Amino acid sequence: MARQEILITNARLVNENRTVDCDVLIRDERIEKIAAKISTTDAARVIDAAGKYLIPGMIDDQVHFREPGLTNKGNLATESAAAVAGGITSFMDMPNVNPQTTTREALAAKYELAEGRCSANYGFYLGATNKNIEEIKALKVNEACGIKAFMGASTGDMLVDDPQVLDRLFEFAPVMVVTHCEHSPTIWENEAKAKAEFGEQVPMSEHPRIRSAQACLVSSSIATDLARRHDALLHVLHLTTAIEMGLFSNAHHNSKRITAEVCVHHLWFDESRYRDLDARIKCNPAIKTAKDREALIAAVNDGRIDIIATDHAPHLAGEKKRSYFKAPAGLPVVQHAIQVLFDLAAKGELTLETIVAKNSHAVADLFGVQERGYVREGYYADLVLVDAGKPYTVTSSNLLAKCHWSPFEGHTFSASIDTTIINGAVVFENGMLTGDIVGKRLQFDRSR
């Protein structure tokens, strides 16, 4: 597809720990020039940013877009469209689909399924099980963004709880291992206590006590111990507790073998919101206390947490109305992730430079995403203009995820996504998708 030259003028560029006023020239798929001023005669189309923030597109290292097999909830096309409307230009999708992505053959089939259908750039994880260590050992570096290990209660046979298998996983994984860390026996014990007290009518507010801080700590401690023993690359996903922060270093992410992630909803909500949102904020690991939320914000700022992601996991609205043990866990988040973070910046809890570092730079570095994640000459033009002065109210009429609900409905964010550019093409502007489907397979070059 031919790309139009685009000149973005009068932008406030947030990139590599600096905010500067500049122009950016895009030719074909890539950024050709970044300068204080670039002549408007150089480009066929001019976008006057008029002081809006220009940031590298968010690279979301954790989504569940539900394809193949669970497409009543979402699919690669619908969820990637919601993502680009939220300023996410690349995503990495999880393997707990149907069939599960636990073989290299299934991984290749998933890439074939995605080709030509994703609005954003895409990469896929290979899933670990108690039985597929030979598939993991055979994995080549650029075949997957990482290996996902559910070290906590999961669906199907994707719970990896055999100590010998975990040991071999960390010994032989050719790429980064990413983990969901919750200790299943602790959870099961807490579930039994809740049933004894409440029967089947367990209040949703019990979720952070069932999926407790201790359950998280036990599992994340096992994972970090294994990574140290085998000098493996480990990335612990969606951390939720203050007590786990002691497991992680505040060194720069490029010098660490063990890194950490937090999700936007754990930075935004705390357990007080179960009263009004009920199962709409039921997710695993659970949203926990206000003190836990504050500790996560602090860990983002001091470097113990390296990446901010979404864990976008859509379920049908009707499913979310079920009782505690029947309502599924997961939230649709991609369309509003950057706006959540800009609101936190407006409150003084984060800086824009930190947001960009955690959303884009660190993800590109840690996963070895080639030529993306930064606004640099020669890099792919994956860019987002954010209007920090234009409020945006979430309503059912402006939701794009297939499940068509959001835990943010009714909230007015302080900022709006103005324009999203992917591979040099404008894919979202004026509150609408342009219809261009330009997502490409991400290329990875980081091995253990």
N, C-alpha and C positions, 0 to 999 in steps of 0.2 A: 504494500500500500504506500503510495506517494505521500510524503509528509509536507505540509506547508511550513515555510519559515515563520517563526513566531518570535517577536521581540516583546519582552515584558519590561516595561519602563516604570520608574518611580516606585520600586518595591523596597520593602524593609526586609532584607534577607537575614534569616536566622539560621546560622550554619557554622559548625566547627567552633562552638563556644563564643561566637561573636554575632552582633546584630549591626548590620551596615545598610546604608541606602545605596542601591545600585540598579543597573539594568542587566537583563540576561537575554542572550540571543540563542535561540534553538534552531538548529538546521537538521532536517530529517529526524532521526530518533534521539539525537544527542545535543548536549549543551555545547555550543561552539565558543561562546565568549561571555565573560562576566566582567563588567567594568562600571565605573561610576556613571558614565554616559555612553550610550551607543547610538549612532545616527539612525533615525527612523527610516531612512531610505534603504537600509540594509535588509529589511524584512517585508514580506508580503502582508503580514498581519501584525498589528500592534495591540497589545493588551496593556492599558494604562492601569497599573496597580493602585495608583493614587494613595500610596502610603500603606496599603495592606501588607500583611506579613507574608513573605514567601518562604516556604520551608520545603525540605526534601520530603517526598511522600512517605507516609508511615509504612514500615515493613512489619506486618503482624505475624509473629512467629507461632501463633497458636489460634487456629480456628477449626470449627467443625461445620463444614458446609454440606454435610449429609449425603454426599453422592460418592459412590453408588449405593442404592438400596434403601435409602431413607428419605427419598425425594418428596414425600408428602410434607416434610418439614422445611426443606430448602434444597437447593442444588447449586452447582458451581456457577451457573449463570445468574440466578437471582441473588445469591449472597455476595458474589463479587460485584454486582451492580450496586448493592447497598454499601459495600465497602468503599467503592470509588466516590460515591456521594458523600462519604465521611472522610475523604482524604487519605484513604489507605490505598497505596498503589501496588503493593505486593503482599501475598499471604502464603502461609505454610499450613497445609491442611492435615488433620489428624487421621489415623488409620482405623478408628473404630467405626467402620461403615459395614456394608453388607454386599459382597463378601469383604471380610477384613483385609486390610493391606498388610499382610504378614508374610508374603512371598515376593521375590523380585518380579515374578510374572504378574502378580496383581498390581504391583507398583507401576510396571510398564503400561498395563492396561489403563490405569487411572490417568497417567499422562496422556494417553491417546484420547481418553474421554474428555479431557480438558481442552485439548487443542482447538482453537477457533471459537471457544465458547466463554472464555473468561474475560471480563472487563479489566481485571488487574492481573499482574504477573503472578505466577504460581509455582509452588514447590510442594512436595509431598513427603511425609514421613513413612518409614518402614516401621511396622509395629512389632514389638517383642512379645513372645509368648513363652510358656514353660517348655515348648517343644521345637522352636525354630532357630536354634543357635547356629545351625549350618547355613541357613539363609543369611543370617546376620554376618557371619564370617565371610561369606561370598560377596557381600555388598561392596560396590565400587563407590568411590568418594562422591562423584557427581550424580549418582542415581537417586539419592534422597537427601533432604536437608538435614536429617538426623534419624535417630532410632528412638521411638517413643516406648517407654516402659511405664505401665500402670502399676505402681507399687502401692496399690490401694484398691478397694472394691471397684470392679469394673464389669462391663457386659461381656457375655460370651466367655471365651477362654483367654482374655487379654489381661487378666490379673497375673502378674509375675511375682509369685510368692515363694518359689522354691529357692532356698539359699544357695544351692549349688549352681542353679541356672543363673541367678543374679551375679554370682561370682564370675562365671564364664562370660556373661554379657559384658561386664566391665573390663574383663581381661582382653576380650577379642573384638570389641566394637571398633570398626575402622573409622567411624565418625562420632560426632557428639551424641551422647545419650541424654535424652530429656525425660524428666520423670514427673509423674503425678504422685505425690507423696502423702499418703494417708494410711495408717496402720489398720488393716481390716479387723483383726481380732479386737482391738480397742473399740472400733466403731460398733461391731456386733454386740459387744458387752454393753455399750451405751444404749443401743437400740433396745436390748432386752430390759434394761432399767426403765426406759421411757414407756415401753409397752406395759410394764408392771404398774406404772403410775397412772398412765392415761388410757390404756387400752389401745384401740385403733385410732382414737381421736387425739393423736399427739399434736400439740400446737406447733405451727411452723417456727415459732420462736425457740423451740428446742433444738433446732437444726445445728446451731453452733456449739451446743453441748454434746450432741450426738457425734457430729463430725468435729471433735474437740481439738483444742490446741495441743493436747498431749498426743492425740492420734497423729497429728501432723508432725510433731517433733520427733516421735519415735521413728517414723518412716524416713523423714529427711535426714536424720542422723545416720541411719543405715546407708542411705544413698551416698552421703558425703564421705563416710568411712570407706565404702567400697571404692569410690573414685580416688581417694588418696592412696589406698593400698595398691591400686593398679595404675596410678598416674593417668587415669582416663579423663577425657573431657566430659564434664557433667554440667547440665543446665537444669536447675530445679524450677519447675513451672509454678505459676499462680500461688505464691506464698501469701499467707493470710495472718500470721501471728507475730507478736513481738518476741516471743520466746525463741523462735527459729532464727532471728536475725543474728544471734551469737554464732551461728554456724558459718557465716560468710565474711569475707574480707572486704575492706573498703579500698583496696588497691584499684588502679585503673583496670578496666575490663580486659585490655590486651595482655596484661601480665598474669591473668588468672586462669587456672584450669577448671575451677568450680565457680559457676556463675548463677545468678538468681533473677527471677522474673516476678513481677506483680501485674495484676490485671486492673483495668480502669475501674471496674465496679467495686473492687476491694479498696481502692483509694477514695471512692465516692460515698458508698453506703456504709452504715454500721448496723448493728443488730436492732436498733430502735425502729428501723424501717420495716421489720417484719409485721408490725402492727397494721400498717396501711397497704403494704405491697404483698404480704403473704408469700405464696409460692412463686410470685413473679421475680423474687430475688433469691429463690432457692437455687444454689449452685454448689458444686463440689470442687475444692474445699469451700466450706461455708463462709459467708460474710460474718465477721465476728464483732468484737467490742469496739467502742470508740477509741479506747487506748491502743488496741491493735491497729486500727486505721492510722492513728497518729504515728505509731512506730513504723509503719510501712512508708508513710510520707517521709519521715526522717531518714529511713534507709535509702530511699531514692536519692535524697539530697546528699547523703554522705558517701554514696558509692557502693554500699553493700548490695543494693539491688541495681542490676545492670540494664534490664530491659523492662519496658512497659508494653503489655499486649492486651488482647481482648478476651480470649477463650470464647469467642462468639459461638453459641450453641443453641440454635433455635428449636423450640418445641411448639406444638399447637396450643392456642389459647385455651381450648377446652381441657387439654391435658393438665394445664397449670391450675385448674380449678378443683382438681382431685384432692383427696386427703393426703396427709403427710407422706405415708409410705408408698402411695401410688402416683403422686405428682413427680414428674421427672425433674432432674436438676440441670440447669443451664439457662443462659440469657442471650437474647439477640442484642449485640452491642456495637457491631462494626460501624454503623452509620453515625454514631455520636461520640466515638472514643476521643477524637481530637478536641471536640467541643467540651467534653468533660475536663480534659486537661487544661484547656484555656480558661475554663472557669476556676480551676484550682490555682492557676497562675494569677487570675484577677483577684483572688482572695489572698495572695501572697504566700501560698503553700509551696508552689513550685515556680521556677523561672522558665521562660520560653527556651532558653538555651539548654536547660536540663531536659525538658520535654523532647526536644529534637535529638539530643544525644541518646536518650533511652528508647525513643520510638524508631529511630532510623540508623544513626551512626553505629551504635553498639550491636544492633541486630546484624547489620552488614558485616561488621568485623568478626563477630563471634561465630557466625554461620558460614563465613567466607563467601558472601553474596557478591558476585563479580560486578563491578562498575555501577553500583547502585548504593543508595543510602546517604549520599552526600551531594551537595550542589558543587560540582567541580567540572571544569572544562574537559570535554571528552567523555564524561559519564552520560549514561542514559538520562534523558529528560523526564524524570518522574518527580513532578513538582506540584505543590498545592499553595493556592492563595487563600489566606484566612482573613476575613473581615472582622477584626476585634471590636468594631464599633457598631455592628449590625446584629441585634438580638435575634434569636431563632427559637420559636416555640415548637416542641414536638407534638404532633397531632397524628391521629390515625390516617389522615389524608396525605401526609408526606412521608410515610414509612415505606421502605422498599424491600425489606426482608420478606420472604414468602410467608412466614408465620404471621406477619402483619400485626404485631403488638410490640411494645417496648416498655421496659421498666421506667423510662424517662418521660412517658406520655404526660403532657400537661406542664412539664418543666420548660422554662424559658432560659436557654443558654445565652451567655453574653456575647458569643461570637458565632459566625456563620462560615461554612465552607463556601467560598466564592467560586473557585475554579480548580479542577483537578486535571493535570496533564500527565499522560503515561506514554512512554516511548515517543515523545514529541507530538502526541495527538491530544487535543482537548476532548476529554471524555465526559466532563461534567461542568456546566456553567449555568448561571441564572436559575439555579434551583432545579435543573433538569439534566438528565443524561442526554448526551448527544447521539447515542446509538452506535458509536464507534467501538468495536470489540477488538482491542489491540494488545491484550495481555499475552506475555511471552513466558515460556518456561524459564525459571530462574536457573542460573548457573552457579554452582558451589565449588569452592576449591580448598576447603579446610579439612584436613584429616587429623587424626590423633597424633 
